[in-house]
Amino acid sequence: MSSPADLNGRARTLEDLRRVIRRIENVRAARPAPEPIERLVGGEVMDTGGGPLVVVRREFPLSHRHGRLALGDALAVAAPALELLAPLGAPSDPHGLLFLDTETTGLAGGTGTYAFLVGAAFIENERFVLVQHFMRDFDEEPALLAAIDPLLDRASGIVTFNGGGFDLPLLETRFVLARRRWPATLAHVDLLRPARRVWSAHFDDCRLPTLERRVLGLVRENDVPGYLIPALYFDFLRYRRAAPLTRVFEHNRDDVLSLAALLGWFARALTADADLGAGELAGIGRLWERCDPGRAAAYYERALEAGLAGEEGHRVRLRLARWEKRQARWDEACALWQAASAARVFDVTPWEELAKYHEHRRRDFSTALRIVRDALAFARAAGAPVRALDALGYRLARLERRTQGAVTAPA
Amino acid sequence: MLGEILDDLLTSPSTGPCITTFRQFPARPPVFVPLPSSVDPRLAEALRARGISQLYSHQGKAWALIEKGHNVVVVTPTASGKTLCYNLPVLQALLGQPDARVLYLFPTKALAQDQLAELEGIAKALPELRMFTYDGDTPQDARRAVRARANLVLTNPDMLHSGILPHHTKWAVLFQNLRYVVIDELHAYRGVFGSHVANVIRRLRRLCRHYGSAPQFIMASATIANPGELAERIIGEGVEAIAESGAPTGDKLFLCYNPPVVNAELGIRAPYLGEAAKLATRFLSEKIPTIVFAQSRLSTEVLLTAIKTGVADKTGDAGIVRGYRGGYLPTRRRAVEQGLRAGDVLGVVSTNALELGVDIGHLDVAVLAGYPGTIASLWQQSGRAGRRSGASAAVFVATSAPLDQFMVTHPDYLFGASPEHARVNPDNPFILVNHLKCAAFELPFAPSADGDGVEKFGEVDVRPELAALEDEGLLHQAGGRWHWASETYPADHISLRTVTTDNFLVIDTTARDEKQTKRRQIIAEVDWGSAFATIYPKAIYLVESVPYEVQELHFREDEEKVAYVKRVTVDYFTDAISAKGVWILRRLAEREHPAYVAEQGEVLVAEKVVGFKKIKMGTLENVGSGEVELPQQEMQTTSAWVTIAADVLARISRSREELIDGLRAVGYLLHHLAPIFLLCDIRDLGSWLGDTTPAQPGAVVTRESARRRLLEAERFNPTIYLYDSHAGGIGLAERVFDVLPLLFERGRDTLGACPCRFGCPSCVGPVNEVGRRAKATAAALLRELTR
């Protein structure tokens, strides 16, 4: 069914291709014998049941320090804390956790992205065991998946950093492609979520290296930037250049160790009276809010006592006020709204809450009216958005009607 | 009322003589067959509730063939109940097999929405059906639910290509259980778009094989010459075509209207847009629902302006007429569709965007302002008017172009001609290689069953292409399989519809300047391909006949593609003037004749917008011009070309000037007549007079460069090019090369029969553009070429 143009086109393509192939063959002839990567990274080639695979196994005592924290600190995480960290089903036992991090051929996702190095760590005989699985080419992927399948199977839960958005869907795709069953009900602690709650307000970003530096007190030396990793692997595939990949193995190992250390940090912060900054107290409060609002309120109070200021302090004050309001502790709530209405940047919420309180609860229309007038003056001076001005204006009109009504009603 | 107006048009002295022919298509009664006994009783009940207790014959035939396991394409007119042909077996499967999954493909999101609404009507009482659209408008958080719940997914080829196939593991259940794939509006998948879609289907079927399913394909198409062949090319398997419709039709009148000659000397007729506007205004003033089809976005706006003015004069209400075209924002288009269905909008002026099956209810009259380019479109557009009962009419208003004039004066050809062939070339090297990348991303290429080569892609042995992709560093071979080895997501860089994915946003700054607001008021979108010809600086851009002047156009690679416009009050619109150049890249075939050498091969076509004309609204006279500075756009494609022997040229004239005019005239004529032989749209081809100089790197076109080069060249070897206007070519140039001798003869005869003295738009082009000697020179040239 080919038309003449296809035939011509294809004949020409073939010509070009022959040239290409000749060039490839020449390159191949000159290629040196591949350097054995397993020796460079201190691992060995093992048959994991699905064919040969490079496996690097390292053991650490639980007392091993990664930055300021020991790896074993992660085991102190108590059941209610695990529930906070894994909202979609908590792991039953911290001793059965699997710490997981993958290095991939890209960030695009979809079926054409491979996880070529999977680092997984678990506790065995009171030791922290970190096993890295590496495929030397695409045809070793079945062996890699065969090796991590039993680890997932055994685990009481998985700990990752952004695994919910990246590592786990990617591994699931690889499993489905290889016709392996993916354990859909894995309990999962994705540390990115609580990290954002606690630190996003006062760190520039919540990337793992940032947290290591500022929370764990750890600075990586000579770390390979993440964006270079796919290219280093493709280089290895084509030219068998193994040496640059050793840094990728180190990078992956550090990532996995940081998972344990970070979980240790949360274990202490959530349960014990750790030495926390005002911002961190507020963040931990946010984490508690879903399961134990009373405890969250206590953390908020401590955060304010510790001098939490600025926009963050303002937000915490409003959250706390909402809690007091729900408990019908009006004096406490009003005090917080009062304080919040004095914030340097105009926010209509505390003013509205105060006005509502006086109008509906105390039925003191004239105080409510005064508050709304003050709020409007403040809002105008602060150049508040039209929407806020409109809302206040509407409230003002209603209150004016009501106060007049109150005067004329008895007549 | 309709009858009276038509009567008046036929008999009045001002319009009667313009109607060159009219034909009546009598009403046709329905042909029914009983509902097949194998239809699930629950489904039969649901149909009865909708008033369907028997089937039209074509629906019955489709049911029988699909039941036997055939792939089917149904080709019957608009409003003949095509959708039931596929909905029936699909619903049956979903009722009977709880695991079965079905995929519907529509060329646009709006059509998928329409169909979902129709299905929901039938399926209200059937809880087994879980139908969802899945496209660019589906919110991210709803996508997971659709994947998990839907057993019928309505989407479009673009989404399948970039959103579903590359993530097939998330759709594993669908692929494992895919029972039917429905492709509606199959005729839309021709040319480059169709060639892409054929490859998307190759990828789909490859994944189905991986998951162990083998879906049956049910397709529906408007009338084209080769629906079965097109369907087979698109899905890569045998297909049964069903063409006889059992649906009833009402009385229909088809009129051909040739605008009156206003200057016999120059062969100039009254402007067809004005005539079409007058006719439409007449119908609309009597409250007769009317659709007007224009041939370009610009003429849509010009027509809309004229009709709005006309209707407002007569009825005082211009709001009952709306515009509709690509580039309008989706909300505006949905509002017009809704208005037409509800009857708030009485008339609409549209490009071929409304040719597809978008649900706009029923209209009584279709006015076709200009030949739509193909017989298939002609019937599709005129089919927009008509009900199952009651009379309707279609009026074709001819332009002065040779093809229109040929059609309007040869009604037997018009009514007797086969509709065009829809062509696709899935093996076009550019397109094929792009989809190989996507396919490798989705699943590594495996060794063939015999272990000797590599699995085929469709029917193609792709080893050479895979080797080339490996050399480019995109694929990597391991264990006999070719894996995707790049960080990129290839589907993101491949658009099925145009060469680039960049669309320009048209932003109105009028309000911004007045109120100092920063809000971006987006009023339209323009695709990359037509941006330079429509939104160049100082252009008047019309949106539903409201004029905006383009202030700035941002097109550099590193900036957002935006045109800033400002509302203006002007009485003119602008039309771009472009310069062009064609250079030969590679010769692939050659044929010699005593008078000429005909060749075929690959060329580089460069085009550049260099200026514009200002044209007064209403009178359409030229009232000024301007210059613009824009980059040149280049395309590689296939072409046929003819170089005339020097001694032949010398016999005809000694003046190069004269010869150039004559040759340009011949090119114009051949270009306009070629679609009759190629059964293609005139816009599928381009023409050019140049020479055979090979392409120079950095060659830049200017308005006069080709002419000057021809005049000044040491050796005078002018060459007429007829090229395929789709990048990479879809096989038209080869056909032109084959039919050249016949084309020359037709050109000679057309010229001989044209009554004008010095050339007119209906033969060699308007005399003031081609020169007074052009017609005679062209006639002499064609005599030599056909000797």
HADDOCK unambig.tbl for C-alpha pairs under 7 A between the chains (distance, minus, plus):
assign (segid A and resid 5 and name CA) (segid B and resid 731 and name CA) 6.92 0.50 0.50
assign (segid A and resid 6 and name CA) (segid B and resid 427 and name CA) 6.72 0.50 0.50
assign (segid A and resid 6 and name CA) (segid B and resid 428 and name CA) 6.62 0.50 0.50
assign (segid A and resid 14 and name CA) (segid B and resid 464 and name CA) 6.29 0.50 0.50
assign (segid A and resid 17 and name CA) (segid B and resid 464 and name CA) 6.12 0.50 0.50
assign (segid A and resid 17 and name CA) (segid B and resid 468 and name CA) 6.18 0.50 0.50
assign (segid A and resid 20 and name CA) (segid B and resid 468 and name CA) 6.90 0.50 0.50
assign (segid A and resid 20 and name CA) (segid B and resid 471 and name CA) 6.94 0.50 0.50
assign (segid A and resid 105 and name CA) (segid B and resid 486 and name CA) 6.98 0.50 0.50
assign (segid A and resid 105 and name CA) (segid B and resid 487 and name CA) 5.86 0.50 0.50
assign (segid A and resid 106 and name CA) (segid B and resid 487 and name CA) 4.41 0.50 0.50
assign (segid A and resid 107 and name CA) (segid B and resid 487 and name CA) 6.99 0.50 0.50
assign (segid A and resid 108 and name CA) (segid B and resid 487 and name CA) 6.79 0.50 0.50
assign (segid A and resid 108 and name CA) (segid B and resid 488 and name CA) 6.39 0.50 0.50
assign (segid A and resid 108 and name CA) (segid B and resid 489 and name CA) 5.82 0.50 0.50
assign (segid A and resid 110 and name CA) (segid B and resid 166 and name CA) 5.50 0.50 0.50
assign (segid A and resid 110 and name CA) (segid B and resid 167 and name CA) 4.84 0.50 0.50
assign (segid A and resid 111 and name CA) (segid B and resid 166 and name CA) 5.77 0.50 0.50
assign (segid A and resid 111 and name CA) (segid B and resid 167 and name CA) 5.75 0.50 0.50
assign (segid A and resid 111 and name CA) (segid B and resid 441 and name CA) 6.26 0.50 0.50
assign (segid A and resid 111 and name CA) (segid B and resid 442 and name CA) 5.25 0.50 0.50
assign (segid A and resid 112 and name CA) (segid B and resid 441 and name CA) 4.19 0.50 0.50
assign (segid A and resid 112 and name CA) (segid B and resid 442 and name CA) 5.73 0.50 0.50
assign (segid A and resid 112 and name CA) (segid B and resid 484 and name CA) 5.94 0.50 0.50
assign (segid A and resid 137 and name CA) (segid B and resid 478 and name CA) 6.53 0.50 0.50
assign (segid A and resid 138 and name CA) (segid B and resid 478 and name CA) 5.96 0.50 0.50
assign (segid A and resid 139 and name CA) (segid B and resid 478 and name CA) 5.68 0.50 0.50
assign (segid A and resid 139 and name CA) (segid B and resid 479 and name CA) 5.52 0.50 0.50
assign (segid A and resid 173 and name CA) (segid B and resid 169 and name CA) 5.70 0.50 0.50
assign (segid A and resid 176 and name CA) (segid B and resid 169 and name CA) 6.07 0.50 0.50
assign (segid A and resid 177 and name CA) (segid B and resid 169 and name CA) 6.64 0.50 0.50
assign (segid A and resid 230 and name CA) (segid B and resid 487 and name CA) 6.81 0.50 0.50
assign (segid A and resid 234 and name CA) (segid B and resid 485 and name CA) 6.90 0.50 0.50
